[in-house]
């Protein structure tokens, strides 16, 4: 299981992110998180195109704006678990399938 937690360090303005895997801490950079969000967006876009849904349909079904869906697919939004759940339900897929695809991509 992957849990991302951030702690703000106001002395140097940096925001370190910690990833907890199997009880061990390791640092993860903002660049790695950005890459993960981009990959998540690509997976969501692939699923949307596979089901032949335009962005505005997913937006309506998930009660989000079309611009927000576009930004998620481009990796520009750090979405919450609740928002990811709403998008996957709008796509008629299981959220676990998204994480399975992400895991197979070896980020």
Secondary structure by P-SEA (a helix, b strand, c coil): cbbbbbbbbccccbbbbbbbcccbbbbbcaaaaaaaaaaaaaaaaaaaaaacccaaaaaaaacccaaaaaaaaaccccccaaaaaaaaaaacccaaaaaaaaaaacc
